[in-house]
Amino acid sequence: MTDKKSKGGVLKEAIGDLNRELSTLSKERESLKKQIESLDVETGNAQQLEKQLQEKIARLLEKEANLKKKKKEAQEKADHVSDKLGKMKKIKSEMADL
């Protein structure tokens, strides 16, 4: 009979150990789930930030193109004015020679 009691005690102890291990594993699983959820949120935030930055870059590129166009137009006007000034100086010089 003591054999049965000792076997029963050993079995109860083993079952208790297994239950504690299961509890520990369950807590670890929940902790890992929370970490995964947190990483999912961080990934979503990073993707949203990336999208916003790409949109900002696109707007900046558009502004850059507009500024380059305006710069080119201003340079053309400046060249035209310089040409006119050169012609006027030439005419003035020719008139002074008369």
Backbone bond lengths (Angstrom), bond angles and torsions (degrees), N, CA, C in turn:
res aa  C-N    CA-C-N  psi(-1)  N-CA   C-N-CA  omega(-1)  CA-C   N-CA-C  phi
1 M - - - 1.436 - - 1.523 111.29 -
2 T 1.327 116.89 -37.82 1.454 119.19 178.19 1.506 111.11 -66.00
3 D 1.317 115.52 -27.78 1.460 119.38 175.44 1.518 110.80 -62.50
4 K 1.324 116.46 -43.03 1.452 120.76 179.24 1.515 110.49 -66.34
5 K 1.332 116.93 -40.54 1.465 120.68 -179.88 1.520 110.35 -65.97
6 S 1.325 116.31 -41.82 1.463 118.80 -179.43 1.526 110.69 -68.64
7 K 1.353 116.50 -38.26 1.461 119.71 175.99 1.522 110.19 -65.08
8 G 1.330 115.69 -41.09 1.467 120.10 178.24 1.518 110.77 -63.69
9 G 1.305 118.20 -40.34 1.468 121.89 178.27 1.520 111.10 -65.05
10 V 1.305 115.87 -40.92 1.463 120.89 179.07 1.530 109.46 -65.53
11 L 1.348 115.16 -42.64 1.463 119.18 179.47 1.519 110.80 -64.99
12 K 1.335 116.86 -42.68 1.462 120.41 178.49 1.528 110.40 -61.79
13 E 1.303 116.28 -40.82 1.468 120.68 178.83 1.529 110.57 -65.59
14 A 1.327 116.67 -41.69 1.469 121.04 178.90 1.525 110.12 -64.74
15 I 1.327 115.83 -41.80 1.469 119.85 179.02 1.526 109.29 -65.26
16 G 1.310 117.41 -40.49 1.467 121.32 177.20 1.519 110.95 -61.40
17 D 1.336 116.00 -43.21 1.470 120.17 177.63 1.529 110.91 -62.02
18 L 1.326 116.28 -43.00 1.469 120.66 179.25 1.528 110.86 -64.22
19 N 1.327 116.52 -41.16 1.458 120.04 178.04 1.527 111.74 -63.10
20 R 1.325 116.58 -40.74 1.475 119.94 177.50 1.525 110.78 -65.13
21 E 1.312 115.59 -41.20 1.476 119.87 178.24 1.531 110.78 -64.50
22 L 1.350 115.91 -42.17 1.462 119.82 176.90 1.525 110.94 -61.49
23 S 1.299 116.53 -40.66 1.464 121.06 178.93 1.531 110.45 -63.88
24 T 1.320 115.99 -43.46 1.471 120.58 178.43 1.528 110.32 -62.74
25 L 1.321 116.59 -44.96 1.464 120.55 179.52 1.526 111.16 -64.22
26 S 1.322 116.55 -37.86 1.459 120.43 178.52 1.525 110.50 -63.86
27 K 1.322 117.13 -42.22 1.470 121.22 177.85 1.526 110.70 -64.31
28 E 1.320 116.44 -41.84 1.466 120.25 178.23 1.525 110.83 -63.16
29 R 1.346 116.12 -40.40 1.464 120.94 178.83 1.529 110.21 -62.40
30 E 1.313 117.44 -44.88 1.461 121.36 178.68 1.521 110.85 -62.87
31 S 1.320 115.94 -40.32 1.465 120.18 178.28 1.531 110.54 -63.10
32 L 1.323 116.65 -42.79 1.462 120.95 178.51 1.523 111.12 -65.73
33 K 1.345 117.51 -38.17 1.459 120.53 177.13 1.524 110.44 -61.25
34 K 1.326 115.94 -42.62 1.467 119.95 179.39 1.529 110.67 -64.32
35 Q 1.333 116.57 -40.17 1.461 120.25 177.95 1.527 110.71 -63.17
36 I 1.326 116.39 -41.52 1.467 120.64 179.44 1.521 110.18 -64.37
37 E 1.330 116.87 -43.63 1.464 120.52 177.93 1.524 110.66 -60.64
38 S 1.320 115.98 -42.29 1.456 120.63 179.04 1.529 110.69 -63.29
39 L 1.321 116.54 -42.59 1.462 120.72 178.36 1.522 111.21 -65.46
40 D 1.340 116.30 -36.61 1.470 119.83 177.01 1.527 110.11 -61.87
41 V 1.332 116.37 -43.07 1.466 120.54 179.32 1.523 109.64 -64.68
42 E 1.325 116.90 -44.35 1.466 120.64 179.44 1.523 110.76 -62.22
43 T 1.329 116.47 -40.57 1.464 120.64 178.63 1.525 110.27 -63.48
44 G 1.328 115.49 -43.44 1.462 119.89 177.51 1.513 111.49 -61.44
45 N 1.332 116.15 -42.31 1.464 119.89 178.40 1.529 110.95 -64.41
46 A 1.319 116.27 -41.04 1.470 120.31 179.74 1.531 110.21 -64.94
47 Q 1.324 116.60 -39.87 1.464 119.72 179.51 1.527 110.42 -66.66
48 Q 1.319 116.90 -39.79 1.465 120.72 178.53 1.528 109.95 -64.32
49 L 1.337 116.18 -43.08 1.462 120.29 178.39 1.524 110.30 -62.79
50 E 1.327 117.04 -42.30 1.463 121.04 178.78 1.533 110.39 -59.93
51 K 1.322 116.49 -43.73 1.455 120.80 179.57 1.525 110.67 -62.48
52 Q 1.333 116.62 -44.12 1.465 120.59 179.16 1.530 110.81 -62.23
53 L 1.324 116.04 -41.90 1.467 119.73 -179.63 1.531 111.16 -67.31
54 Q 1.322 116.98 -37.99 1.467 119.82 177.57 1.529 110.65 -64.19
55 E 1.326 116.19 -39.42 1.469 119.79 177.77 1.531 110.32 -65.78
56 K 1.318 116.05 -39.98 1.468 120.23 178.87 1.527 110.53 -64.37
57 I 1.321 116.60 -42.04 1.467 121.16 178.01 1.525 109.89 -60.92
58 A 1.341 116.28 -42.72 1.473 120.02 179.80 1.530 110.19 -61.57
59 R 1.334 116.80 -42.60 1.475 119.97 178.74 1.531 110.79 -64.55
60 L 1.328 116.40 -40.77 1.462 119.92 179.37 1.527 111.40 -65.64
61 L 1.313 117.14 -39.01 1.467 120.37 177.82 1.530 110.52 -63.81
62 E 1.323 115.72 -38.53 1.458 119.78 178.34 1.538 110.00 -65.46
63 K 1.316 116.33 -43.29 1.467 120.21 178.15 1.526 110.71 -63.11
64 E 1.336 115.75 -40.97 1.460 120.16 178.83 1.524 110.68 -60.56
65 A 1.329 116.82 -43.23 1.464 120.91 179.63 1.525 110.34 -62.37
66 N 1.339 116.36 -42.40 1.467 119.69 178.51 1.528 111.58 -63.49
67 L 1.328 115.79 -41.79 1.471 119.39 179.33 1.529 111.35 -65.22
68 K 1.325 116.81 -39.52 1.464 119.72 177.92 1.524 110.45 -63.06
69 K 1.335 116.15 -40.13 1.461 120.36 178.83 1.530 110.06 -63.50
70 K 1.325 116.38 -45.60 1.473 120.41 179.57 1.527 111.02 -64.15
71 K 1.337 116.13 -38.21 1.467 119.83 178.78 1.525 109.98 -63.56
72 K 1.331 115.92 -43.41 1.462 120.06 179.64 1.523 110.34 -62.47
73 E 1.336 117.24 -43.65 1.461 120.98 179.20 1.528 110.88 -63.73
74 A 1.317 117.14 -41.95 1.466 120.95 178.86 1.519 110.71 -64.12
75 Q 1.348 116.38 -39.84 1.459 120.00 179.03 1.527 110.83 -65.07
76 E 1.327 116.20 -39.90 1.463 120.11 178.01 1.522 110.64 -63.48
77 K 1.342 116.79 -41.47 1.467 120.04 177.93 1.525 110.68 -64.86
78 A 1.332 116.04 -41.34 1.463 119.96 179.35 1.529 110.34 -63.20
79 D 1.327 116.61 -41.18 1.464 120.36 178.01 1.527 110.61 -64.16
80 H 1.313 116.52 -39.85 1.460 121.36 179.28 1.536 110.36 -64.18
81 V 1.326 116.14 -43.99 1.473 120.39 178.14 1.526 109.95 -64.02
82 S 1.318 116.79 -41.05 1.469 119.85 178.18 1.524 110.95 -61.57
83 D 1.326 116.55 -41.62 1.465 120.68 177.16 1.524 110.65 -60.54
84 K 1.326 115.98 -45.91 1.460 119.76 179.87 1.528 111.10 -62.20
85 L 1.346 116.39 -43.15 1.468 119.87 178.41 1.519 110.87 -61.57
86 G 1.313 116.54 -40.62 1.465 120.61 177.98 1.517 111.48 -62.37
87 K 1.326 116.79 -42.38 1.461 121.19 178.75 1.527 110.44 -65.38
88 M 1.355 115.31 -40.56 1.463 118.94 -179.67 1.534 110.61 -65.34
89 K 1.313 116.62 -40.38 1.469 120.09 178.33 1.519 110.35 -63.67
90 K 1.333 115.36 -39.15 1.465 120.18 179.90 1.527 109.59 -64.92
91 I 1.333 116.64 -44.86 1.467 121.18 178.96 1.526 110.02 -63.45
92 K 1.328 116.91 -43.56 1.465 122.05 179.58 1.530 109.96 -60.53
93 S 1.315 115.29 -42.10 1.473 120.31 179.56 1.526 110.91 -65.37
94 E 1.328 115.57 -42.77 1.460 119.39 178.48 1.506 111.82 -64.65
95 M 1.354 116.63 -37.68 1.468 119.77 179.16 1.515 111.31 -69.89
96 A 1.320 116.12 -32.37 1.473 119.31 178.35 1.527 110.09 -69.07
97 D 1.312 117.19 -30.28 1.451 121.55 179.19 1.511 111.73 -71.59
98 L 1.321 118.53 -20.17 1.454 122.16 -177.97 1.454 109.27 -75.95
